[in-house]
């Protein structure tokens, strides 16, 4: 269930989540890295090498999955290679980059909580 956070609460939880992921993966994660990770998880094919366009596709999958929590996207199904496809069901409102960042980080935290990973 989506939990609306104030900006200070979000900052604290985001840093905690990144610290946990950095420890798990021995890397320095940022939002793009987290989106890639979620995309790999949602694809369900396990870890492997991905090309540049596949990495972009994985981040798109993650973004659609995250924004589906707000009713913006809906899963249509998967193609013959198992890649999920999403459709836009509600146009996103105009947002500043900061507002987009806030929305995605909030959804990421909730995603990891739902997956029992945070």
Backbone as JSON Lines, residues from 0, in Angstrom:
{"i":0,"aa":"X","n":[0.85,-1.18,0.0],"ca":[0.0,0.0,0.0],"c":[0.89,1.24,0.0]}
{"i":1,"aa":"X","n":[0.52,2.19,-0.81],"ca":[1.3,3.4,-0.96],"c":[1.24,4.24,0.29]}
{"i":2,"aa":"X","n":[2.39,4.66,0.75],"ca":[2.48,5.51,1.94],"c":[3.02,6.87,1.5]}
{"i":3,"aa":"X","n":[2.23,7.93,1.71],"ca":[2.66,9.28,1.34],"c":[3.57,9.81,2.45]}
{"i":4,"aa":"X","n":[4.76,10.25,2.06],"ca":[5.76,10.72,3.01],"c":[5.99,12.22,2.83]}
{"i":5,"aa":"X","n":[6.38,12.85,3.93],"ca":[6.84,14.23,3.77],"c":[8.28,14.16,3.26]}
{"i":6,"aa":"X","n":[8.78,15.28,2.82],"ca":[10.08,15.32,2.16],"c":[11.22,14.86,3.08]}
{"i":7,"aa":"X","n":[11.15,15.22,4.35],"ca":[12.22,14.81,5.29],"c":[12.17,13.31,5.56]}
{"i":8,"aa":"X","n":[10.98,12.77,5.73],"ca":[10.82,11.33,5.93],"c":[11.34,10.58,4.71]}
{"i":9,"aa":"X","n":[11.02,11.08,3.52],"ca":[11.47,10.44,2.29],"c":[13.0,10.45,2.2]}
{"i":10,"aa":"X","n":[13.62,11.56,2.53],"ca":[15.08,11.65,2.47],"c":[15.73,10.61,3.37]}
{"i":11,"aa":"X","n":[15.23,10.49,4.59],"ca":[15.8,9.53,5.55],"c":[15.62,8.1,5.04]}
{"i":12,"aa":"X","n":[14.41,7.76,4.6],"ca":[14.15,6.4,4.13],"c":[14.94,6.09,2.86]}
{"i":13,"aa":"X","n":[15.09,7.07,1.98],"ca":[15.84,6.86,0.75],"c":[17.31,6.55,1.06]}
{"i":14,"aa":"X","n":[17.91,7.31,1.95],"ca":[19.31,7.07,2.32],"c":[19.45,5.7,2.96]}
{"i":15,"aa":"X","n":[18.52,5.32,3.83],"ca":[18.56,4.0,4.47],"c":[18.48,2.89,3.42]}
{"i":16,"aa":"X","n":[17.56,3.03,2.46],"ca":[17.41,2.02,1.42],"c":[18.68,1.93,0.56]}
{"i":17,"aa":"X","n":[19.21,3.08,0.16],"ca":[20.44,3.07,-0.65],"c":[21.59,2.43,0.12]}
{"i":18,"aa":"X","n":[21.72,2.74,1.39],"ca":[22.78,2.13,2.2],"c":[22.64,0.61,2.22]}
{"i":19,"aa":"X","n":[21.4,0.14,2.38],"ca":[21.15,-1.3,2.39],"c":[21.52,-1.92,1.04]}
{"i":20,"aa":"X","n":[21.09,-1.3,-0.05],"ca":[21.4,-1.82,-1.39],"c":[22.89,-1.74,-1.69]}
{"i":21,"aa":"X","n":[23.55,-0.66,-1.28],"ca":[24.99,-0.53,-1.49],"c":[25.74,-1.64,-0.79]}
{"i":22,"aa":"X","n":[25.3,-2.01,0.41],"ca":[25.93,-3.1,1.15],"c":[25.68,-4.44,0.46]}
{"i":23,"aa":"X","n":[24.42,-4.65,0.03],"ca":[24.06,-5.93,-0.61],"c":[24.81,-6.14,-1.92]}
{"i":24,"aa":"X","n":[24.98,-5.07,-2.7],"ca":[25.55,-5.21,-4.04],"c":[26.96,-4.65,-4.15]}
{"i":25,"aa":"X","n":[27.52,-4.19,-3.04],"ca":[28.88,-3.65,-3.02],"c":[29.09,-2.65,-4.15]}
{"i":26,"aa":"X","n":[28.2,-1.67,-4.18],"ca":[28.24,-0.64,-5.22],"c":[27.71,0.67,-4.66]}
{"i":27,"aa":"X","n":[27.72,1.7,-5.46],"ca":[27.2,3.0,-5.04],"c":[25.95,3.29,-5.86]}
{"i":28,"aa":"X","n":[24.79,2.91,-5.35],"ca":[23.52,3.02,-6.06],"c":[23.02,4.46,-6.11]}
{"i":29,"aa":"X","n":[22.3,4.75,-7.19],"ca":[21.53,5.97,-7.32],"c":[20.16,5.56,-7.86]}
{"i":30,"aa":"X","n":[19.31,6.54,-8.16],"ca":[17.95,6.21,-8.61],"c":[17.98,5.38,-9.88]}
{"i":31,"aa":"X","n":[18.84,5.71,-10.83],"ca":[18.91,4.93,-12.07],"c":[19.33,3.48,-11.82]}
{"i":32,"aa":"X","n":[20.29,3.3,-10.93],"ca":[20.72,1.95,-10.58],"c":[19.61,1.16,-9.92]}
{"i":33,"aa":"X","n":[18.84,1.82,-9.07],"ca":[17.72,1.15,-8.4],"c":[16.65,0.79,-9.43]}
{"i":34,"aa":"X","n":[16.38,1.69,-10.37],"ca":[15.4,1.39,-11.42],"c":[15.86,0.19,-12.25]}
{"i":35,"aa":"X","n":[17.14,0.12,-12.57],"ca":[17.68,-1.03,-13.3],"c":[17.46,-2.31,-12.51]}
{"i":36,"aa":"X","n":[17.76,-2.26,-11.23],"ca":[17.6,-3.42,-10.36],"c":[16.14,-3.89,-10.33]}
{"i":37,"aa":"X","n":[15.21,-2.96,-10.19],"ca":[13.78,-3.3,-10.18],"c":[13.38,-3.88,-11.54]}
{"i":38,"aa":"X","n":[13.9,-3.3,-12.61],"ca":[13.6,-3.82,-13.95],"c":[14.05,-5.26,-14.11]}
{"i":39,"aa":"X","n":[15.24,-5.58,-13.64],"ca":[15.75,-6.96,-13.7],"c":[14.84,-7.88,-12.88]}
{"i":40,"aa":"X","n":[14.45,-7.41,-11.7],"ca":[13.56,-8.2,-10.84],"c":[12.22,-8.46,-11.53]}
{"i":41,"aa":"X","n":[11.65,-7.42,-12.13],"ca":[10.36,-7.55,-12.78],"c":[10.42,-8.39,-14.05]}
{"i":42,"aa":"X","n":[11.56,-8.33,-14.75],"ca":[11.73,-9.17,-15.94],"c":[11.73,-10.64,-15.54]}
{"i":43,"aa":"X","n":[12.38,-10.93,-14.42],"ca":[12.36,-12.29,-13.89],"c":[13.26,-13.29,-14.58]}
{"i":44,"aa":"X","n":[14.21,-12.84,-15.37],"ca":[15.13,-13.74,-16.06],"c":[16.42,-13.96,-15.29]}
{"i":45,"aa":"X","n":[16.56,-13.32,-14.16],"ca":[17.77,-13.44,-13.37],"c":[18.86,-12.51,-13.87]}
{"i":46,"aa":"X","n":[19.94,-12.41,-13.11],"ca":[21.03,-11.5,-13.5],"c":[21.78,-12.04,-14.71]}
{"i":47,"aa":"X","n":[22.12,-11.14,-15.62],"ca":[22.93,-11.46,-16.79],"c":[23.42,-10.14,-17.37]}
{"i":48,"aa":"X","n":[24.2,-10.21,-18.4],"ca":[24.67,-9.0,-19.09],"c":[23.54,-8.48,-19.97]}
{"i":49,"aa":"X","n":[23.32,-7.17,-19.93],"ca":[22.31,-6.54,-20.77],"c":[22.97,-5.48,-21.63]}
{"i":50,"aa":"X","n":[22.5,-5.35,-22.86],"ca":[22.97,-4.3,-23.75],"c":[22.38,-2.96,-23.34]}
{"i":51,"aa":"X","n":[22.88,-1.89,-23.96],"ca":[22.45,-0.54,-23.6],"c":[20.94,-0.36,-23.79]}
{"i":52,"aa":"X","n":[20.39,-0.81,-24.9],"ca":[18.95,-0.63,-25.13],"c":[18.14,-1.5,-24.17]}
{"i":53,"aa":"X","n":[18.66,-2.68,-23.84],"ca":[17.97,-3.52,-22.86],"c":[17.96,-2.86,-21.48]}
{"i":54,"aa":"X","n":[19.06,-2.21,-21.12],"ca":[19.12,-1.5,-19.84],"c":[18.08,-0.39,-19.8]}
{"i":55,"aa":"X","n":[17.93,0.33,-20.9],"ca":[16.9,1.37,-20.97],"c":[15.51,0.76,-20.85]}
{"i":56,"aa":"X","n":[15.31,-0.38,-21.53],"ca":[14.02,-1.08,-21.45],"c":[13.73,-1.53,-20.02]}
{"i":57,"aa":"X","n":[14.76,-2.01,-19.33],"ca":[14.58,-2.45,-17.94],"c":[14.19,-1.29,-17.04]}
{"i":58,"aa":"X","n":[14.8,-0.13,-17.26],"ca":[14.45,1.04,-16.46],"c":[13.03,1.51,-16.78]}
{"i":59,"aa":"X","n":[12.61,1.33,-18.03],"ca":[11.23,1.66,-18.41],"c":[10.25,0.71,-17.73]}
{"i":60,"aa":"X","n":[10.58,-0.58,-17.72],"ca":[9.74,-1.57,-17.03],"c":[9.58,-1.19,-15.57]}
{"i":61,"aa":"X","n":[10.69,-0.83,-14.93],"ca":[10.66,-0.45,-13.52],"c":[9.8,0.79,-13.31]}
{"i":62,"aa":"X","n":[9.97,1.78,-14.16],"ca":[9.2,3.02,-14.02],"c":[7.7,2.74,-14.17]}
{"i":63,"aa":"X","n":[7.35,1.94,-15.16],"ca":[5.94,1.59,-15.36],"c":[5.4,0.81,-14.15]}
{"i":64,"aa":"X","n":[6.17,-0.13,-13.66],"ca":[5.76,-0.91,-12.49],"c":[5.52,0.03,-11.31]}
{"i":65,"aa":"X","n":[6.47,0.92,-11.07],"ca":[6.36,1.85,-9.94],"c":[5.16,2.78,-10.1]}
{"i":66,"aa":"X","n":[4.98,3.32,-11.3],"ca":[3.88,4.27,-11.51],"c":[2.53,3.58,-11.59]}
{"i":67,"aa":"X","n":[2.54,2.25,-11.74],"ca":[1.27,1.51,-11.71],"c":[0.64,1.59,-10.31]}
{"i":68,"aa":"X","n":[1.48,1.82,-9.29],"ca":[0.97,1.98,-7.92],"c":[0.05,3.2,-7.8]}
{"i":69,"aa":"X","n":[0.26,4.16,-8.71],"ca":[-0.52,5.39,-8.69],"c":[-1.64,5.36,-9.74]}
{"i":70,"aa":"X","n":[-1.77,4.26,-10.46],"ca":[-2.81,4.12,-11.46],"c":[-2.48,4.68,-12.83]}
{"i":71,"aa":"X","n":[-1.19,4.97,-13.09],"ca":[-0.81,5.54,-14.37],"c":[-0.58,4.48,-15.45]}
{"i":72,"aa":"X","n":[-0.1,3.31,-15.05],"ca":[0.18,2.23,-16.0],"c":[-0.51,0.96,-15.56]}
{"i":73,"aa":"X","n":[-0.73,0.11,-16.56],"ca":[-1.33,-1.2,-16.31],"c":[-0.57,-2.23,-17.13]}
{"i":74,"aa":"X","n":[-0.29,-3.37,-16.54],"ca":[0.43,-4.42,-17.24],"c":[-0.48,-5.01,-18.32]}
{"i":75,"aa":"X","n":[0.01,-5.02,-19.57],"ca":[-0.74,-5.6,-20.68],"c":[-0.46,-7.09,-20.81]}
{"i":76,"aa":"X","n":[0.75,-7.49,-20.49],"ca":[1.16,-8.87,-20.65],"c":[2.62,-8.92,-21.01]}
{"i":77,"aa":"X","n":[3.06,-10.07,-21.44],"ca":[4.47,-10.26,-21.81],"c":[4.57,-10.69,-23.26]}
{"i":78,"aa":"X","n":[5.7,-10.34,-23.88],"ca":[5.92,-10.78,-25.26],"c":[6.46,-12.21,-25.26]}
{"i":79,"aa":"X","n":[6.78,-12.73,-26.45],"ca":[7.22,-14.12,-26.56],"c":[8.59,-14.38,-25.94]}
{"i":80,"aa":"X","n":[9.31,-13.3,-25.58],"ca":[10.6,-13.46,-24.9],"c":[10.47,-13.22,-23.4]}
{"i":81,"aa":"X","n":[9.24,-13.0,-22.93],"ca":[9.0,-12.83,-21.51],"c":[9.15,-11.4,-21.0]}
{"i":82,"aa":"X","n":[9.32,-10.43,-21.9],"ca":[9.45,-9.04,-21.47],"c":[8.07,-8.45,-21.23]}
{"i":83,"aa":"X","n":[7.83,-7.88,-20.05],"ca":[6.51,-7.3,-19.77],"c":[6.28,-6.02,-20.58]}
{"i":84,"aa":"X","n":[5.02,-5.82,-20.93],"ca":[4.62,-4.61,-21.65],"c":[3.51,-3.93,-20.88]}
{"i":85,"aa":"X","n":[3.64,-2.62,-20.76],"ca":[2.72,-1.82,-19.98],"c":[2.0,-0.85,-20.89]}
{"i":86,"aa":"X","n":[0.79,-0.48,-20.5],"ca":[0.08,0.57,-21.25],"c":[-0.25,1.71,-20.29]}
{"i":87,"aa":"X","n":[-0.18,2.9,-20.85],"ca":[-0.52,4.11,-20.11],"c":[-2.04,4.17,-20.0]}
{"i":88,"aa":"X","n":[-2.56,4.23,-18.77],"ca":[-4.01,4.29,-18.59],"c":[-4.47,5.66,-18.09]}
{"i":89,"aa":"X","n":[-3.54,6.43,-17.57],"ca":[-3.86,7.77,-17.09],"c":[-2.64,8.65,-17.33]}
{"i":90,"aa":"X","n":[-2.85,9.74,-18.03],"ca":[-1.73,10.64,-18.33],"c":[-1.15,11.22,-17.04]}
{"i":91,"aa":"X","n":[0.16,11.24,-16.99],"ca":[0.85,11.83,-15.83],"c":[0.65,13.34,-15.82]}
{"i":92,"aa":"X","n":[0.44,13.92,-14.65],"ca":[0.32,15.38,-14.59],"c":[1.68,16.02,-14.83]}
{"i":93,"aa":"X","n":[1.67,17.3,-15.2],"ca":[2.92,18.03,-15.34],"c":[3.6,18.09,-13.98]}
{"i":94,"aa":"X","n":[4.89,17.75,-13.97],"ca":[5.66,17.77,-12.73],"c":[7.04,18.32,-13.01]}
{"i":95,"aa":"X","n":[7.61,18.96,-12.0],"ca":[9.0,19.37,-12.09],"c":[9.87,18.12,-11.94]}
{"i":96,"aa":"X","n":[11.14,18.25,-12.26],"ca":[12.05,17.11,-12.07],"c":[12.1,16.7,-10.61]}
{"i":97,"aa":"X","n":[12.06,17.68,-9.71],"ca":[12.06,17.37,-8.28],"c":[10.82,16.58,-7.87]}
{"i":98,"aa":"X","n":[9.69,16.95,-8.41],"ca":[8.44,16.23,-8.1],"c":[8.47,14.81,-8.66]}
{"i":99,"aa":"X","n":[9.03,14.66,-9.87],"ca":[9.16,13.32,-10.46],"c":[10.08,12.45,-9.6]}
{"i":100,"aa":"X","n":[11.17,13.04,-9.15],"ca":[12.14,12.35,-8.31],"c":[11.48,11.89,-7.01]}
{"i":101,"aa":"X","n":[10.73,12.79,-6.39],"ca":[10.02,12.48,-5.14],"c":[9.04,11.33,-5.36]}
{"i":102,"aa":"X","n":[8.26,11.4,-6.44],"ca":[7.26,10.37,-6.72],"c":[7.91,9.01,-6.93]}
{"i":103,"aa":"X","n":[8.98,8.97,-7.73],"ca":[9.66,7.7,-7.98],"c":[10.32,7.14,-6.73]}
{"i":104,"aa":"X","n":[10.98,7.99,-5.97],"ca":[11.64,7.5,-4.75],"c":[10.62,6.96,-3.76]}
{"i":105,"aa":"X","n":[9.5,7.63,-3.64],"ca":[8.43,7.16,-2.76],"c":[7.94,5.78,-3.22]}
{"i":106,"aa":"X","n":[7.73,5.63,-4.53],"ca":[7.26,4.36,-5.07],"c":[8.32,3.26,-4.92]}
{"i":107,"aa":"X","n":[9.6,3.61,-5.07],"ca":[10.68,2.64,-4.9],"c":[10.69,2.1,-3.48]}
{"i":108,"aa":"X","n":[10.6,2.96,-2.51],"ca":[10.6,2.54,-1.11],"c":[9.43,1.59,-0.84]}
{"i":109,"aa":"X","n":[8.26,1.95,-1.33],"ca":[7.09,1.09,-1.14],"c":[7.26,-0.25,-1.87]}
{"i":110,"aa":"X","n":[7.87,-0.22,-3.06],"ca":[8.13,-1.45,-3.81],"c":[9.01,-2.41,-3.0]}
{"i":111,"aa":"X","n":[10.1,-1.89,-2.45],"ca":[11.0,-2.75,-1.68],"c":[10.34,-3.23,-0.39]}
{"i":112,"aa":"X","n":[9.49,-2.44,0.19],"ca":[8.75,-2.89,1.38],"c":[7.79,-4.01,1.01]}
{"i":113,"aa":"X","n":[7.07,-3.86,-0.1],"ca":[6.13,-4.89,-0.54],"c":[6.85,-6.2,-0.86]}
{"i":114,"aa":"X","n":[8.07,-6.08,-1.38],"ca":[8.87,-7.27,-1.72],"c":[9.57,-7.84,-0.47]}
{"i":115,"aa":"X","n":[9.35,-7.19,0.66],"ca":[9.96,-7.6,1.94],"c":[11.49,-7.55,1.87]}
{"i":116,"aa":"X","n":[12.0,-6.56,1.1],"ca":[13.43,-6.39,0.95],"c":[13.95,-5.18,1.71]}
{"i":117,"aa":"X","n":[13.04,-4.4,2.31],"ca":[13.42,-3.21,3.07],"c":[12.47,-3.05,4.21]}
